[in-house]
Amino acid sequence: MNLKLAEEGKEYIIKSIETDDEELDAFLFSLGCYSGEPITVVSHLKKSCTVSIKDGRYNIDNQLAEAITLED
């Protein structure tokens, strides 16, 4: 399952992030968004979703949300 399909308010563990952009991977890593870390979807919006990672909240567009795979 990917992040776009995740249920709001439920905590998931990130399984993998599949992007072809090394800079984007490094940026996500700096936010704490990497394999094995918990992530919670706060809300789904039309073109993006708001997530909680560690102590921060971030807005992630749907294309990136589809690249983040979660453990069931």
Biopython code that builds the backbone (N, CA, C, O; Angstrom):
import numpy as np
from Bio.PDB.StructureBuilder import StructureBuilder

atoms = [
    (1, "MET", "N", (0.842, -1.170, 0.000)),
    (1, "MET", "CA", (0.000, 0.000, 0.000)),
    (1, "MET", "C", (0.892, 1.240, 0.000)),
    (1, "MET", "O", (1.959, 1.258, 0.615)),
    (2, "ASN", "N", (0.432, 2.274, -0.703)),
    (2, "ASN", "CA", (1.214, 3.508, -0.697)),
    (2, "ASN", "C", (0.567, 4.551, 0.220)),
    (2, "ASN", "O", (-0.546, 4.363, 0.712)),
    (3, "LEU", "N", (1.271, 5.624, 0.430)),
    (3, "LEU", "CA", (0.835, 6.663, 1.368)),
    (3, "LEU", "C", (-0.472, 7.321, 0.945)),
    (3, "LEU", "O", (-1.266, 7.721, 1.796)),
    (4, "LYS", "N", (-0.702, 7.435, -0.353)),
    (4, "LYS", "CA", (-1.927, 8.064, -0.843)),
    (4, "LYS", "C", (-3.169, 7.270, -0.427)),
    (4, "LYS", "O", (-4.240, 7.851, -0.252)),
    (5, "LEU", "N", (-3.039, 5.969, -0.268)),
    (5, "LEU", "CA", (-4.160, 5.105, 0.086)),
    (5, "LEU", "C", (-4.291, 4.889, 1.595)),
    (5, "LEU", "O", (-5.222, 4.222, 2.046)),
    (6, "ALA", "N", (-3.375, 5.444, 2.366)),
    (6, "ALA", "CA", (-3.356, 5.224, 3.817)),
    (6, "ALA", "C", (-4.550, 5.878, 4.506)),
    (6, "ALA", "O", (-5.063, 6.903, 4.058)),
    (7, "GLU", "N", (-4.971, 5.269, 5.590)),
    (7, "GLU", "CA", (-6.093, 5.767, 6.383)),
    (7, "GLU", "C", (-5.619, 6.919, 7.275)),
    (7, "GLU", "O", (-4.541, 6.859, 7.866)),
    (8, "GLU", "N", (-6.434, 7.956, 7.359)),
    (8, "GLU", "CA", (-6.092, 9.116, 8.193)),
    (8, "GLU", "C", (-6.073, 8.734, 9.669)),
    (8, "GLU", "O", (-6.941, 8.000, 10.141)),
    (9, "GLY", "N", (-5.073, 9.238, 10.393)),
    (9, "GLY", "CA", (-4.984, 9.031, 11.830)),
    (9, "GLY", "C", (-4.338, 7.728, 12.261)),
    (9, "GLY", "O", (-4.119, 7.516, 13.454)),
    (10, "LYS", "N", (-4.031, 6.861, 11.328)),
    (10, "LYS", "CA", (-3.413, 5.573, 11.653)),
    (10, "LYS", "C", (-1.903, 5.656, 11.406)),
    (10, "LYS", "O", (-1.462, 6.211, 10.400)),
    (11, "GLU", "N", (-1.123, 5.104, 12.326)),
    (11, "GLU", "CA", (0.327, 5.122, 12.173)),
    (11, "GLU", "C", (0.780, 3.919, 11.352)),
    (11, "GLU", "O", (0.351, 2.790, 11.591)),
    (12, "TYR", "N", (1.646, 4.175, 10.392)),
    (12, "TYR", "CA", (2.213, 3.140, 9.534)),
    (12, "TYR", "C", (3.732, 3.187, 9.634)),
    (12, "TYR", "O", (4.302, 4.165, 10.117)),
    (13, "ILE", "N", (4.375, 2.130, 9.177)),
    (13, "ILE", "CA", (5.838, 2.085, 9.082)),
    (13, "ILE", "C", (6.204, 2.179, 7.605)),
    (13, "ILE", "O", (5.637, 1.468, 6.775)),
    (14, "ILE", "N", (7.144, 3.050, 7.278)),
    (14, "ILE", "CA", (7.577, 3.209, 5.894)),
    (14, "ILE", "C", (8.368, 1.966, 5.482)),
    (14, "ILE", "O", (9.329, 1.575, 6.144)),
    (15, "LYS", "N", (7.942, 1.358, 4.378)),
    (15, "LYS", "CA", (8.615, 0.169, 3.855)),
    (15, "LYS", "C", (9.730, 0.574, 2.894)),
    (15, "LYS", "O", (10.859, 0.096, 3.001)),
    (16, "SER", "N", (9.400, 1.459, 1.957)),
    (16, "SER", "CA", (10.395, 1.938, 1.005)),
    (16, "SER", "C", (9.926, 3.226, 0.350)),
    (16, "SER", "O", (8.745, 3.570, 0.384)),
    (17, "ILE", "N", (10.879, 3.925, -0.244)),
    (17, "ILE", "CA", (10.587, 5.136, -1.005)),
    (17, "ILE", "C", (11.221, 4.956, -2.366)),
    (17, "ILE", "O", (12.439, 4.809, -2.476)),
    (18, "GLU", "N", (10.400, 4.968, -3.406)),
    (18, "GLU", "CA", (10.879, 4.668, -4.752)),
    (18, "GLU", "C", (10.840, 5.920, -5.626)),
    (18, "GLU", "O", (9.855, 6.176, -6.318)),
    (19, "THR", "N", (11.921, 6.694, -5.586)),
    (19, "THR", "CA", (12.058, 7.861, -6.456)),
    (19, "THR", "C", (13.343, 7.699, -7.258)),
    (19, "THR", "O", (14.227, 6.928, -6.885)),
    (20, "ASP", "N", (13.436, 8.427, -8.352)),
    (20, "ASP", "CA", (14.648, 8.393, -9.176)),
    (20, "ASP", "C", (15.513, 9.624, -8.934)),
    (20, "ASP", "O", (16.481, 9.859, -9.658)),
    (21, "ASP", "N", (15.171, 10.397, -7.933)),
    (21, "ASP", "CA", (15.842, 11.661, -7.660)),
    (21, "ASP", "C", (16.642, 11.564, -6.353)),
    (21, "ASP", "O", (16.058, 11.470, -5.273)),
    (22, "GLU", "N", (17.958, 11.587, -6.453)),
    (22, "GLU", "CA", (18.810, 11.472, -5.267)),
    (22, "GLU", "C", (18.652, 12.662, -4.325)),
    (22, "GLU", "O", (18.706, 12.502, -3.106)),
    (23, "GLU", "N", (18.456, 13.854, -4.887)),
    (23, "GLU", "CA", (18.272, 15.048, -4.047)),
    (23, "GLU", "C", (16.974, 14.942, -3.246)),
    (23, "GLU", "O", (16.932, 15.317, -2.074)),
    (24, "LEU", "N", (15.924, 14.436, -3.875)),
    (24, "LEU", "CA", (14.654, 14.256, -3.186)),
    (24, "LEU", "C", (14.790, 13.214, -2.085)),
    (24, "LEU", "O", (14.262, 13.393, -0.987)),
    (25, "ASP", "N", (15.498, 12.126, -2.374)),
    (25, "ASP", "CA", (15.746, 11.099, -1.360)),
    (25, "ASP", "C", (16.488, 11.688, -0.164)),
    (25, "ASP", "O", (16.139, 11.410, 0.983)),
    (26, "ALA", "N", (17.504, 12.497, -0.428)),
    (26, "ALA", "CA", (18.280, 13.126, 0.649)),
    (26, "ALA", "C", (17.410, 14.095, 1.455)),
    (26, "ALA", "O", (17.527, 14.166, 2.678)),
    (27, "PHE", "N", (16.541, 14.839, 0.769)),
    (27, "PHE", "CA", (15.652, 15.773, 1.452)),
    (27, "PHE", "C", (14.678, 15.021, 2.358)),
    (27, "PHE", "O", (14.485, 15.404, 3.512)),
    (28, "LEU", "N", (14.064, 13.956, 1.845)),
    (28, "LEU", "CA", (13.137, 13.158, 2.651)),
    (28, "LEU", "C", (13.851, 12.549, 3.850)),
    (28, "LEU", "O", (13.299, 12.507, 4.950)),
    (29, "PHE", "N", (15.068, 12.082, 3.643)),
    (29, "PHE", "CA", (15.853, 11.518, 4.738)),
    (29, "PHE", "C", (16.091, 12.568, 5.820)),
    (29, "PHE", "O", (16.032, 12.257, 7.009)),
    (30, "SER", "N", (16.360, 13.805, 5.415)),
    (30, "SER", "CA", (16.604, 14.881, 6.390)),
    (30, "SER", "C", (15.345, 15.202, 7.204)),
    (30, "SER", "O", (15.439, 15.703, 8.325)),
    (31, "LEU", "N", (14.166, 14.910, 6.636)),
    (31, "LEU", "CA", (12.911, 15.119, 7.359)),
    (31, "LEU", "C", (12.594, 13.958, 8.299)),
    (31, "LEU", "O", (11.717, 14.063, 9.156)),
    (32, "GLY", "N", (13.321, 12.846, 8.127)),
    (32, "GLY", "CA", (13.051, 11.655, 8.922)),
    (32, "GLY", "C", (12.161, 10.670, 8.199)),
    (32, "GLY", "O", (11.636, 9.738, 8.809)),
    (33, "CYS", "N", (11.988, 10.867, 6.904)),
    (33, "CYS", "CA", (11.133, 10.008, 6.085)),
    (33, "CYS", "C", (12.015, 8.988, 5.364)),
    (33, "CYS", "O", (12.534, 9.255, 4.280)),
    (34, "TYR", "N", (12.178, 7.808, 5.986)),
    (34, "TYR", "CA", (12.974, 6.735, 5.395)),
    (34, "TYR", "C", (12.487, 5.394, 5.923)),
    (34, "TYR", "O", (11.691, 5.350, 6.861)),
    (35, "SER", "N", (12.949, 4.316, 5.340)),
    (35, "SER", "CA", (12.491, 2.966, 5.684)),
    (35, "SER", "C", (12.615, 2.701, 7.179)),
    (35, "SER", "O", (13.627, 3.021, 7.803)),
    (36, "GLY", "N", (11.558, 2.107, 7.738)),
    (36, "GLY", "CA", (11.561, 1.743, 9.144)),
    (36, "GLY", "C", (11.004, 2.803, 10.083)),
    (36, "GLY", "O", (10.791, 2.526, 11.263)),
    (37, "GLU", "N", (10.766, 4.002, 9.586)),
    (37, "GLU", "CA", (10.258, 5.089, 10.432)),
    (37, "GLU", "C", (8.732, 5.120, 10.425)),
    (37, "GLU", "O", (8.116, 4.838, 9.397)),
    (38, "PRO", "N", (8.119, 5.457, 11.552)),
    (38, "PRO", "CA", (6.658, 5.600, 11.578)),
    (38, "PRO", "C", (6.213, 6.889, 10.892)),
    (38, "PRO", "O", (6.904, 7.907, 10.937)),
    (39, "ILE", "N", (5.050, 6.822, 10.260)),
    (39, "ILE", "CA", (4.463, 7.986, 9.586)),
    (39, "ILE", "C", (2.948, 7.906, 9.770)),
    (39, "ILE", "O", (2.370, 6.820, 9.742)),
    (40, "THR", "N", (2.318, 9.052, 9.958)),
    (40, "THR", "CA", (0.873, 9.116, 10.145)),
    (40, "THR", "C", (0.293, 10.118, 9.157)),
    (40, "THR", "O", (0.802, 11.232, 9.031)),
    (41, "VAL", "N", (-0.765, 9.732, 8.458)),
    (41, "VAL", "CA", (-1.463, 10.657, 7.572)),
    (41, "VAL", "C", (-2.429, 11.473, 8.430)),
    (41, "VAL", "O", (-3.327, 10.922, 9.067)),
    (42, "VAL", "N", (-2.233, 12.777, 8.438)),
    (42, "VAL", "CA", (-3.093, 13.668, 9.208)),
    (42, "VAL", "C", (-4.364, 13.957, 8.410)),
    (42, "VAL", "O", (-5.468, 13.912, 8.954)),
    (43, "SER", "N", (-4.205, 14.255, 7.115)),
    (43, "SER", "CA", (-5.373, 14.504, 6.269)),
    (43, "SER", "C", (-5.019, 14.315, 4.803)),
    (43, "SER", "O", (-3.872, 14.495, 4.393)),
    (44, "HIS", "N", (-6.032, 13.949, 4.024)),
    (44, "HIS", "CA", (-5.897, 13.856, 2.569)),
    (44, "HIS", "C", (-6.544, 15.086, 1.962)),
    (44, "HIS", "O", (-7.675, 15.437, 2.302)),
    (45, "LEU", "N", (-5.833, 15.732, 1.075)),
    (45, "LEU", "CA", (-6.364, 16.886, 0.364)),
    (45, "LEU", "C", (-6.519, 16.506, -1.110)),
    (45, "LEU", "O", (-6.199, 15.382, -1.499)),
    (46, "LYS", "N", (-7.003, 17.426, -1.919)),
    (46, "LYS", "CA", (-7.260, 17.116, -3.328)),
    (46, "LYS", "C", (-5.984, 16.722, -4.084)),
    (46, "LYS", "O", (-5.973, 15.716, -4.793)),
    (47, "LYS", "N", (-4.924, 17.496, -3.939)),
    (47, "LYS", "CA", (-3.694, 17.246, -4.699)),
    (47, "LYS", "C", (-2.525, 16.833, -3.821)),
    (47, "LYS", "O", (-1.404, 16.694, -4.310)),
    (48, "SER", "N", (-2.770, 16.635, -2.529)),
    (48, "SER", "CA", (-1.677, 16.308, -1.622)),
    (48, "SER", "C", (-2.224, 15.676, -0.348)),
    (48, "SER", "O", (-3.431, 15.490, -0.200)),
    (49, "CYS", "N", (-1.318, 15.351, 0.563)),
    (49, "CYS", "CA", (-1.739, 14.892, 1.880)),
    (49, "CYS", "C", (-0.778, 15.453, 2.920)),
    (49, "CYS", "O", (0.393, 15.706, 2.638)),
    (50, "THR", "N", (-1.295, 15.639, 4.116)),
    (50, "THR", "CA", (-0.501, 16.145, 5.222)),
    (50, "THR", "C", (-0.116, 14.952, 6.085)),
    (50, "THR", "O", (-0.967, 14.151, 6.472)),
    (51, "VAL", "N", (1.183, 14.843, 6.384)),
    (51, "VAL", "CA", (1.668, 13.719, 7.176)),
    (51, "VAL", "C", (2.424, 14.213, 8.401)),
    (51, "VAL", "O", (2.931, 15.334, 8.435)),
    (52, "SER", "N", (2.485, 13.354, 9.395)),
    (52, "SER", "CA", (3.252, 13.636, 10.595)),
    (52, "SER", "C", (4.416, 12.651, 10.644)),
    (52, "SER", "O", (4.219, 11.436, 10.664)),
    (53, "ILE", "N", (5.630, 13.195, 10.663)),
    (53, "ILE", "CA", (6.850, 12.397, 10.753)),
    (53, "ILE", "C", (7.650, 12.950, 11.923)),
    (53, "ILE", "O", (7.984, 14.134, 11.958)),
    (54, "LYS", "N", (7.952, 12.082, 12.878)),
    (54, "LYS", "CA", (8.626, 12.512, 14.104)),
    (54, "LYS", "C", (7.810, 13.629, 14.747)),
    (54, "LYS", "O", (6.647, 13.400, 15.080)),
    (55, "ASP", "N", (8.359, 14.818, 14.937)),
    (55, "ASP", "CA", (7.627, 15.914, 15.570)),
    (55, "ASP", "C", (7.161, 16.966, 14.575)),
    (55, "ASP", "O", (6.727, 18.045, 14.979)),
    (56, "GLY", "N", (7.245, 16.670, 13.271)),
    (56, "GLY", "CA", (6.877, 17.666, 12.265)),
    (56, "GLY", "C", (5.707, 17.227, 11.409)),
    (56, "GLY", "O", (5.406, 16.040, 11.286)),
    (57, "ARG", "N", (5.054, 18.220, 10.822)),
    (57, "ARG", "CA", (3.975, 17.964, 9.862)),
    (57, "ARG", "C", (4.402, 18.516, 8.520)),
    (57, "ARG", "O", (4.937, 19.621, 8.428)),
    (58, "TYR", "N", (4.160, 17.729, 7.470)),
    (58, "TYR", "CA", (4.589, 18.110, 6.129)),
    (58, "TYR", "C", (3.479, 17.843, 5.134)),
    (58, "TYR", "O", (2.674, 16.931, 5.317)),
    (59, "ASN", "N", (3.440, 18.641, 4.084)),
    (59, "ASN", "CA", (2.490, 18.460, 3.006)),
    (59, "ASN", "C", (3.225, 17.771, 1.853)),
    (59, "ASN", "O", (4.237, 18.278, 1.368)),
    (60, "ILE", "N", (2.722, 16.632, 1.422)),
    (60, "ILE", "CA", (3.368, 15.843, 0.369)),
    (60, "ILE", "C", (2.400, 15.726, -0.794)),
    (60, "ILE", "O", (1.241, 15.360, -0.598)),
    (61, "ASP", "N", (2.865, 16.036, -2.023)),
    (61, "ASP", "CA", (1.959, 15.929, -3.172)),
    (61, "ASP", "C", (1.648, 14.464, -3.483)),
    (61, "ASP", "O", (2.369, 13.559, -3.063)),
    (62, "ASN", "N", (0.570, 14.251, -4.221)),
    (62, "ASN", "CA", (0.094, 12.898, -4.483)),
    (62, "ASN", "C", (1.097, 12.038, -5.242)),
    (62, "ASN", "O", (1.171, 10.831, -5.012)),
    (63, "GLN", "N", (1.862, 12.636, -6.135)),
    (63, "GLN", "CA", (2.853, 11.866, -6.895)),
    (63, "GLN", "C", (3.911, 11.290, -5.954)),
    (63, "GLN", "O", (4.283, 10.124, -6.090)),
    (64, "LEU", "N", (4.390, 12.069, -5.023)),
    (64, "LEU", "CA", (5.369, 11.585, -4.055)),
    (64, "LEU", "C", (4.719, 10.610, -3.072)),
    (64, "LEU", "O", (5.341, 9.629, -2.664)),
    (65, "ALA", "N", (3.482, 10.875, -2.697)),
    (65, "ALA", "CA", (2.768, 9.981, -1.777)),
    (65, "ALA", "C", (2.636, 8.578, -2.372)),
    (65, "ALA", "O", (2.688, 7.587, -1.643)),
    (66, "GLU", "N", (2.467, 8.495, -3.683)),
    (66, "GLU", "CA", (2.373, 7.193, -4.343)),
    (66, "GLU", "C", (3.712, 6.465, -4.365)),
    (66, "GLU", "O", (3.748, 5.241, -4.496)),
    (67, "ALA", "N", (4.810, 7.200, -4.238)),
    (67, "ALA", "CA", (6.146, 6.588, -4.247)),
    (67, "ALA", "C", (6.568, 6.067, -2.879)),
    (67, "ALA", "O", (7.563, 5.349, -2.773)),
    (68, "ILE", "N", (5.828, 6.417, -1.834)),
    (68, "ILE", "CA", (6.157, 5.970, -0.482)),
    (68, "ILE", "C", (5.311, 4.745, -0.151)),
    (68, "ILE", "O", (4.093, 4.842, -0.002)),
    (69, "THR", "N", (5.967, 3.593, -0.037)),
    (69, "THR", "CA", (5.285, 2.332, 0.231)),
    (69, "THR", "C", (5.285, 2.075, 1.731)),
    (69, "THR", "O", (6.284, 2.298, 2.415)),
    (70, "LEU", "N", (4.144, 1.600, 2.231)),
    (70, "LEU", "CA", (3.967, 1.359, 3.662)),
    (70, "LEU", "C", (3.796, -0.127, 3.943)),
    (70, "LEU", "O", (3.317, -0.880, 3.095)),
    (71, "GLU", "N", (4.193, -0.541, 5.142)),
    (71, "GLU", "CA", (3.945, -1.910, 5.586)),
    (71, "GLU", "C", (2.496, -2.023, 6.015)),
    (71, "GLU", "O", (1.945, -1.092, 6.604)),
    (72, "ASP", "N", (1.877, -3.152, 5.726)),
    (72, "ASP", "CA", (0.466, -3.335, 6.100)),
    (72, "ASP", "C", (0.321, -3.729, 7.542)),
    (72, "ASP", "O", (-0.797, -3.922, 8.020)),
]
sb = StructureBuilder()
sb.init_structure("model")
sb.init_model(0)
sb.init_chain("A")
sb.init_seg("    ")
for serial, (resi, resn, name, xyz) in enumerate(atoms, 1):
    if name == "N":
        sb.init_residue(resn, " ", resi, " ")
    sb.init_atom(name, np.array(xyz, "f"), 0.0, 1.0, " ", f" {name:<3s}", serial, name[0])
structure = sb.get_structure()
